[in-house]
């Protein structure tokens, strides 16, 4: 039986280059060697998105992005999380094995509670139970399908570790119920710099949305922060925000040529921004056209996701029967 890879991404904003390099492309690459499962994590998005119409639009945009980037729904399993009721069921079972202290130590909850503390607010101000229990639902996502590998960014590794912890606790009490998944991190893209040099993130508003119209992509690229060195001055390419995005998309020979020019002097930041724009347009122009076509027929996207959910439930069905029996519920 083929090994299983699983990837989920939240529909909470327009996908950007950090998502592409850190999640989308690595996950799509796994389809060559794994039975690859991809899902839109709409339940997870409910912790922050409170407008149903907006969420539906974000789901369509995210599905169109994955399809435009090369996801083949005929060779993979692609669905919407909320179409799989077994996930909510398993979420409860795992919650009953999850120590509250484990959730207290989850990175997202700790970050929000420490921010509240620093601001003099109640430690749990503005934190809903969805945020607090988020890692348990993610564990259900991972464990229901018997995932062997989960491609994640380095900041998401803890979620896979929590899934392993919960699986181990259940196995110790009830026997062999779950296999233990492994996180898969691409070390070369674990942190993609944004426009200001910090990690590219929607929360920092420093992203490049790679399927946006060329005018929007240009606007974003022209905002990339640089130092004040003149074109003729030598520069360190490894500390330059433009180069550290460019190197992930240009041809290897061109990357080395530009690296040498940085170090010797003779290349300006404006020139590099223009080349980065041209490089990204060459890479994503066709995908953008596909994306635009898909977004003109969102009912077709819904139909595709519903079909994927049927396949996902078939995969989960026998596993869920075994889990229920182990818990004494059948």
C-alpha positions as CSV (number, residue, x, y, z in Angstrom):
1,X,0.0,0.0,0.0
2,X,1.3,3.5,-0.9
3,X,2.4,5.7,1.9
4,X,0.3,8.7,2.6
5,X,1.2,12.4,2.7
6,X,-1.3,15.0,4.0
7,X,-1.3,18.7,3.6
8,X,-3.9,21.3,4.8
9,X,-3.9,25.0,4.4
10,X,-6.3,27.6,5.9
11,X,-8.4,29.8,3.7
12,X,-7.6,33.0,5.6
13,X,-6.2,35.2,2.8
14,X,-4.7,35.4,-0.7
15,X,-1.9,32.7,-1.0
16,X,1.6,34.2,-1.3
17,X,5.1,33.1,-2.3
18,X,5.8,31.9,1.3
19,X,2.8,29.6,1.0
20,X,3.9,28.4,-2.4
21,X,7.5,27.6,-1.4
22,X,6.9,26.4,2.1
23,X,3.7,24.4,1.5
24,X,2.2,24.2,-1.9
25,X,5.1,23.2,-4.1
26,X,6.6,20.7,-1.5
27,X,3.3,19.1,-1.1
28,X,2.6,18.8,-4.8
29,X,6.1,17.2,-5.3
30,X,5.1,14.4,-2.9
31,X,2.4,13.3,-5.2
32,X,5.1,11.6,-7.3
33,X,5.8,9.1,-4.5
34,X,2.9,9.2,-2.1
35,X,-0.9,8.9,-2.1
36,X,-1.3,12.6,-1.5
37,X,-4.2,14.1,0.4
38,X,-4.8,17.8,0.3
39,X,-7.6,19.6,2.1
40,X,-8.9,23.2,2.7
41,X,-8.9,23.7,6.4
42,X,-12.1,25.7,6.6
43,X,-13.0,24.6,10.2
44,X,-9.6,26.0,11.3
45,X,-10.3,29.2,9.6
46,X,-13.4,29.8,11.8
47,X,-11.2,30.8,14.7
48,X,-10.6,34.1,12.9
49,X,-13.0,34.4,9.9
50,X,-16.5,35.3,11.1
51,X,-18.2,36.2,7.8
52,X,-19.7,33.2,5.9
53,X,-19.7,34.9,2.5
54,X,-16.1,35.9,2.9
55,X,-15.1,32.4,4.0
56,X,-16.8,30.9,0.9
57,X,-14.9,33.3,-1.4
58,X,-11.6,32.4,0.4
59,X,-12.3,28.7,-0.1
60,X,-12.8,29.2,-3.8
61,X,-9.7,31.2,-4.2
62,X,-7.6,28.7,-2.3
63,X,-8.9,25.7,-4.3
64,X,-8.3,27.6,-7.5
65,X,-4.8,28.4,-6.4
66,X,-3.9,24.7,-5.7
67,X,-5.4,23.6,-9.0
68,X,-3.7,26.4,-11.0
69,X,-0.4,25.3,-9.4
70,X,-0.7,21.8,-10.7
71,X,-2.8,19.8,-8.3
72,X,-4.4,17.0,-10.2
73,X,-7.7,16.0,-8.5
74,X,-7.8,12.8,-10.5
75,X,-4.5,11.5,-9.1
76,X,-4.8,12.9,-5.6
77,X,-7.5,13.4,-2.9
78,X,-8.6,17.1,-2.6
79,X,-11.5,18.1,-0.4
80,X,-12.9,20.6,2.1
81,X,-12.4,19.8,5.7
82,X,-15.9,20.5,6.8
83,X,-17.2,17.9,4.4
84,X,-15.7,15.1,6.5
85,X,-17.8,14.7,9.7
86,X,-15.5,12.0,10.9
87,X,-12.9,14.6,11.6
88,X,-15.2,16.3,14.1
89,X,-15.9,13.0,15.7
90,X,-12.3,12.1,16.0
91,X,-11.5,15.6,17.4
92,X,-13.7,14.8,20.4
93,X,-12.1,11.4,21.0
94,X,-8.6,12.9,20.9
95,X,-9.8,15.8,23.2
96,X,-10.6,13.2,25.8
97,X,-7.0,12.0,25.8
98,X,-5.4,15.5,25.6
99,X,-4.0,17.1,28.7
100,X,-4.9,20.8,29.1
101,X,-1.3,21.4,29.9
102,X,-0.3,20.3,26.4
103,X,-2.6,22.9,24.9
104,X,-1.2,25.5,27.3
105,X,2.2,24.9,25.7
106,X,1.0,25.2,22.1
107,X,2.9,27.9,20.3
108,X,-0.2,29.9,19.0
109,X,-1.9,30.0,22.4
110,X,1.3,30.9,24.2
111,X,2.0,33.7,21.8
112,X,-1.4,35.2,22.2
113,X,-1.6,34.8,25.9
114,X,1.9,36.3,26.4
115,X,0.9,39.2,24.2
116,X,-2.1,39.8,26.4
117,X,0.1,39.6,29.5
118,X,2.6,42.1,28.1
119,X,-0.3,44.5,27.3
120,X,-1.7,44.3,30.8
121,X,-4.8,42.4,29.6
122,X,-6.4,39.2,31.0
123,X,-4.2,36.4,29.8
124,X,-7.0,34.8,27.8
125,X,-8.5,38.0,26.4
126,X,-9.8,37.5,22.9
127,X,-8.8,33.8,22.8
128,X,-11.6,31.5,21.8
129,X,-11.8,27.8,22.4
130,X,-11.2,27.1,18.7
131,X,-7.8,28.7,19.1
132,X,-7.0,26.8,22.3
133,X,-8.1,23.5,20.9
134,X,-6.7,24.1,17.4
135,X,-3.9,21.5,17.7
136,X,-6.4,18.7,18.6
137,X,-8.4,19.2,15.5
138,X,-5.2,19.3,13.5
139,X,-4.2,16.0,15.1
140,X,-7.5,14.6,14.0
141,X,-6.7,15.8,10.4
142,X,-3.4,14.0,10.5
143,X,-4.4,10.8,12.3
144,X,-7.7,10.0,10.6
145,X,-6.1,9.2,7.3
146,X,-3.1,7.3,8.7
147,X,-0.7,10.0,7.3
148,X,2.9,8.9,7.1
149,X,4.4,12.3,6.4
150,X,3.0,15.9,6.8
151,X,4.9,18.6,5.0
152,X,5.0,21.7,7.3
153,X,7.0,24.8,7.9
154,X,9.3,24.8,10.9
155,X,6.8,26.8,12.9
156,X,4.2,24.1,12.4
157,X,6.3,21.2,13.5
158,X,4.8,21.3,17.0
159,X,1.4,20.3,15.6
160,X,2.8,17.1,14.2
161,X,4.5,16.4,17.5
162,X,1.2,16.9,19.3
163,X,-0.5,14.5,16.9
164,X,2.3,11.9,17.7
165,X,1.8,12.5,21.5
166,X,-1.9,12.0,21.3
167,X,-1.6,8.9,19.1
168,X,0.9,7.5,21.6
169,X,-1.4,8.1,24.5
170,X,-4.3,6.5,22.7
171,X,-2.2,3.5,21.6
172,X,-0.9,3.0,25.2
173,X,-4.5,2.8,26.5
174,X,-6.4,1.1,23.8
175,X,-3.8,-0.8,21.7
176,X,-2.6,-0.3,18.2
177,X,-5.0,2.5,17.0
178,X,-2.9,5.1,15.2
179,X,0.4,5.1,13.3
180,X,2.9,7.8,14.1
181,X,3.3,10.5,11.5
182,X,6.5,12.3,10.6
183,X,6.9,16.0,9.8
184,X,8.6,16.8,6.5
185,X,10.4,20.2,6.5
186,X,12.2,21.6,3.5
187,X,15.2,23.2,5.1
188,X,16.0,25.5,2.2
189,X,12.6,27.2,2.3
190,X,11.6,27.0,5.9
191,X,11.7,30.8,6.3
192,X,10.9,33.0,3.2
193,X,11.7,36.6,3.7
194,X,8.9,39.1,3.1
195,X,9.0,42.6,1.8
196,X,10.6,43.9,5.1
197,X,13.0,41.0,5.7
198,X,10.9,39.3,8.3
199,X,9.2,36.0,7.6
200,X,6.7,36.4,4.8
201,X,3.3,36.4,6.5
202,X,-0.1,37.9,6.0
203,X,0.0,39.0,9.7
204,X,3.0,41.2,8.9
205,X,1.4,42.5,5.6
206,X,4.8,41.8,3.9
207,X,3.7,39.2,1.3
208,X,3.9,38.8,-2.5
209,X,0.6,37.3,-3.8
210,X,1.9,35.3,-6.7
211,X,-1.3,34.9,-8.7
212,X,-2.4,38.5,-8.4
213,X,-2.5,40.7,-11.6
214,X,1.0,42.0,-12.7
215,X,0.2,45.5,-11.5
216,X,-0.4,44.2,-8.0
217,X,2.7,42.1,-8.0
218,X,4.8,45.0,-9.2
219,X,3.4,47.2,-6.4
220,X,4.4,44.6,-3.8
221,X,7.9,44.0,-5.3
222,X,8.6,47.7,-5.4
223,X,7.9,47.8,-1.6
224,X,10.8,45.4,-0.8
225,X,13.1,47.0,1.7
226,X,16.7,47.5,0.8
227,X,19.7,49.4,2.2
228,X,21.0,52.6,0.7
229,X,24.0,51.2,-1.3
230,X,24.6,52.5,-4.8
231,X,24.6,50.2,-7.8
232,X,28.4,50.3,-8.1
233,X,29.0,49.3,-4.5
234,X,29.6,45.7,-3.5
235,X,26.7,44.1,-1.6
236,X,26.1,40.9,0.3
237,X,23.5,38.9,-1.6
238,X,22.7,36.7,1.5
239,X,21.4,39.7,3.4
240,X,19.4,41.3,0.6
241,X,15.7,40.7,0.6
242,X,15.3,40.9,-3.1
243,X,18.0,38.2,-3.8
244,X,16.7,35.9,-1.1
245,X,13.4,35.7,-3.0
246,X,14.9,35.7,-6.4
247,X,17.1,32.7,-5.7
248,X,14.1,30.4,-5.2
249,X,12.7,31.1,-8.7
250,X,15.6,32.0,-11.1
251,X,17.7,29.5,-13.1
252,X,20.8,28.3,-11.2
253,X,23.2,29.8,-13.6
254,X,21.5,33.2,-13.4
255,X,21.5,33.0,-9.6
256,X,25.2,32.5,-9.5
257,X,25.8,35.3,-12.1
258,X,23.7,37.7,-10.0
259,X,25.5,36.6,-6.8
260,X,28.9,37.4,-8.4
261,X,27.6,40.8,-9.5
262,X,26.3,41.6,-6.0
263,X,29.7,40.9,-4.5
264,X,31.7,42.7,-7.1
265,X,29.4,45.7,-7.5
266,X,27.5,46.7,-10.5
267,X,23.9,45.8,-9.9
268,X,21.2,48.1,-8.5
269,X,18.2,47.3,-6.4
270,X,15.8,48.8,-8.9
271,X,17.3,46.6,-11.6
272,X,16.9,43.5,-9.4
273,X,13.3,44.3,-8.6
274,X,12.5,44.5,-12.3
275,X,14.2,41.1,-12.9
276,X,12.4,39.5,-10.0
277,X,9.1,40.7,-11.4
278,X,10.0,39.3,-14.8
279,X,11.1,36.0,-13.3
280,X,7.9,35.6,-11.3
281,X,5.8,36.5,-14.3
282,X,7.6,33.8,-16.3
283,X,7.0,31.3,-13.5
284,X,3.4,32.1,-12.7
285,X,1.9,33.8,-15.7
286,X,0.2,30.6,-17.1
287,X,-0.9,29.6,-13.6
288,X,-2.6,33.0,-13.2
289,X,-4.5,32.5,-16.4
290,X,-5.7,29.1,-15.2
291,X,-6.6,30.6,-11.8
292,X,-8.7,33.4,-13.4
293,X,-10.6,30.8,-15.6
294,X,-11.3,28.7,-12.5
295,X,-12.7,31.6,-10.6
296,X,-15.2,32.3,-13.3
297,X,-16.9,29.0,-12.5
298,X,-17.0,28.5,-8.8
299,X,-19.8,26.0,-8.9
300,X,-17.4,23.7,-10.7
301,X,-14.9,24.1,-7.9
302,X,-17.6,23.2,-5.4
303,X,-18.5,20.1,-7.4
304,X,-14.8,19.0,-7.5
305,X,-14.4,19.5,-3.8
306,X,-17.6,17.4,-3.1
307,X,-16.2,14.6,-5.3
308,X,-12.9,14.7,-3.4
309,X,-14.8,14.5,-0.1
310,X,-16.5,11.3,-1.2
311,X,-13.1,9.8,-1.9
312,X,-11.8,11.1,1.4
313,X,-14.7,9.5,3.4
314,X,-14.1,6.2,1.6
315,X,-10.5,6.3,2.8
316,X,-11.5,7.3,6.3
317,X,-14.4,4.9,6.7
318,X,-12.7,1.7,7.6
319,X,-10.2,3.5,9.8
320,X,-13.0,5.2,11.6
321,X,-14.8,1.9,12.2
322,X,-11.6,0.6,13.8
323,X,-11.2,3.7,16.0
324,X,-14.8,3.5,17.2
325,X,-14.4,-0.1,18.2
326,X,-11.2,0.6,20.0
327,X,-12.9,3.3,22.0
328,X,-15.7,0.9,22.9
329,X,-18.4,2.8,20.9
330,X,-19.4,0.0,18.5
